[in-house]
Amino acid sequence: MATTLRIRLILVGRTDRGYVDEGMSDYLGRIGRMAAVETIIVPEERSGEAAHRQRAEGERLLAALKPEERVVVLDERGKAIGSTDFGAKLRAWRDQGGRQVAFVVGGAYGLSDDVRKRADLLLSLSAMTFPHQLVRVILAEQIYRALMILNGKPYHH
């Protein structure tokens, strides 16, 4: 069996809704049975215009990334892919030696262009817009689903 993935979720700001925290705990526990998983919280910028907040948060996000890891940035302008293709992408990276994958979720004001440029994959979860807090749970579930697909386990129907 190939070496397992190391997954890092790099998020702007703390989870501030109980249902989001519950969902994250559930899916991170499930993910943790198949891959090493870590959550990194970078502080949100609390002052200034949207562009200033994006820039400041972007600098914090970029500082949290490791040079050797693959980076998936969630962005409304990103590519929408199905769960099976998402699992295949993680498998390809794992098998090519890219065993560390960071998933980046920006704050309420979005992401800077510098963060987008660092991405190996700009990923859109939907054409719809979701609150950045809720995106955390959706992303965690999709990572779990992809790992189940990658490991040939029943979950994805």
C-alpha positions in Angstrom: 0.0 0.0 0.0 1.3 3.5 -0.8 2.2 5.8 2.0 -0.7 7.7 3.4 -1.3 11.4 2.8 -0.7 14.1 5.3 -3.5 16.6 5.2 -3.4 20.2 6.6 -6.5 22.4 6.7 -5.4 26.0 6.8 -8.3 28.3 7.7 -8.7 32.0 8.4 -10.3 32.6 11.8 -11.6 30.3 14.4 -14.7 28.2 13.9 -17.4 30.3 15.6 -20.6 28.2 15.1 -21.4 25.2 17.1 -22.8 23.1 14.3 -19.7 23.8 12.2 -17.4 22.7 15.1 -19.5 19.5 15.5 -19.3 18.7 11.8 -15.6 19.4 11.7 -14.9 17.2 14.7 -16.9 14.4 13.1 -15.2 14.5 9.7 -11.7 15.2 11.0 -12.0 12.1 13.3 -13.0 10.0 10.2 -10.2 11.5 8.1 -7.7 10.8 10.9 -8.3 7.1 10.6 -7.0 7.2 7.0 -4.5 10.1 6.9 -2.6 12.3 9.3 -4.7 15.5 9.6 -3.9 18.9 11.1 -5.9 22.1 11.3 -4.0 25.4 11.3 -5.9 28.6 12.1 -4.5 31.9 10.9 -5.9 35.0 12.5 -8.5 37.0 10.6 -7.8 40.6 9.9 -10.3 42.7 11.9 -9.7 46.1 10.4 -9.5 47.9 7.1 -11.1 47.6 3.8 -11.7 44.3 2.0 -8.5 44.5 -0.1 -6.4 45.2 3.0 -8.0 42.2 4.8 -7.4 39.9 1.9 -3.8 41.0 1.6 -3.1 40.6 5.4 -4.8 37.3 5.6 -3.1 36.2 2.4 0.3 36.8 3.9 -0.6 34.8 6.9 -1.9 31.9 4.8 1.2 31.9 2.6 3.5 31.9 5.7 1.6 28.8 7.0 2.2 26.8 3.8 5.2 24.4 3.5 7.3 24.5 0.3 7.0 20.8 -0.3 3.2 20.4 0.0 0.6 20.5 -2.7 -1.9 23.3 -2.2 -5.6 23.2 -2.9 -7.2 26.7 -2.6 -10.9 26.9 -2.3 -12.1 29.7 -4.6 -15.4 30.5 -6.3 -13.4 31.0 -9.5 -11.8 27.6 -9.2 -12.5 24.4 -11.0 -15.5 22.3 -10.0 -14.7 18.6 -10.1 -16.6 15.5 -9.0 -15.9 13.5 -5.9 -14.4 10.6 -7.9 -12.1 12.9 -9.8 -11.1 14.6 -6.6 -10.2 11.2 -5.1 -8.2 10.5 -8.3 -6.3 13.8 -7.9 -5.3 13.0 -4.3 -4.3 9.5 -5.4 -2.1 10.9 -8.3 -0.4 13.3 -5.9 0.2 10.6 -3.3 1.6 8.2 -5.9 3.8 11.0 -7.4 5.4 11.6 -4.0 3.2 14.7 -3.1 2.0 13.2 0.1 1.4 16.4 1.9 -1.6 18.4 0.8 -2.8 21.7 2.3 -6.3 22.9 1.8 -6.7 26.6 2.2 -10.0 28.3 3.1 -10.0 32.1 3.2 -12.0 34.4 5.3 -15.2 36.3 4.8 -13.4 38.8 2.4 -11.9 36.2 0.1 -8.4 35.5 -1.0 -5.5 37.5 -2.3 -4.2 36.8 -5.8 -0.9 35.7 -4.3 -2.7 32.9 -2.5 -4.4 31.8 -5.7 -1.1 31.8 -7.5 0.4 29.4 -5.0 -2.3 26.8 -5.6 -1.7 23.5 -7.4 -5.4 23.3 -7.7 -8.0 26.1 -7.5 -11.1 24.3 -6.4 -14.7 25.4 -6.4 -17.1 23.4 -4.3 -20.1 24.8 -6.1 -21.3 27.6 -8.3 -23.2 28.8 -5.3 -21.7 30.9 -2.6 -21.4 29.5 0.9 -20.4 31.1 4.2 -16.7 30.5 4.8 -17.6 28.8 8.1 -19.9 26.3 6.4 -17.3 25.6 3.6 -15.1 24.0 6.3 -17.6 21.2 6.9 -18.3 20.7 3.2 -14.6 20.5 2.5 -13.9 18.1 5.4 -16.7 15.8 4.1 -15.4 15.9 0.6 -11.8 15.1 1.8 -13.3 12.1 3.7 -15.3 11.0 0.7 -12.2 11.3 -1.5 -10.1 9.2 0.9 -12.8 6.5 1.0 -12.8 6.5 -2.8 -9.0 6.4 -2.9 -8.9 3.5 -0.4 -11.7 1.5 -2.2 -14.0 1.7 0.7 -17.8 1.9 0.5 -19.2 5.4 1.2 -19.5 7.1 -2.2 -22.7 6.1 -3.9 
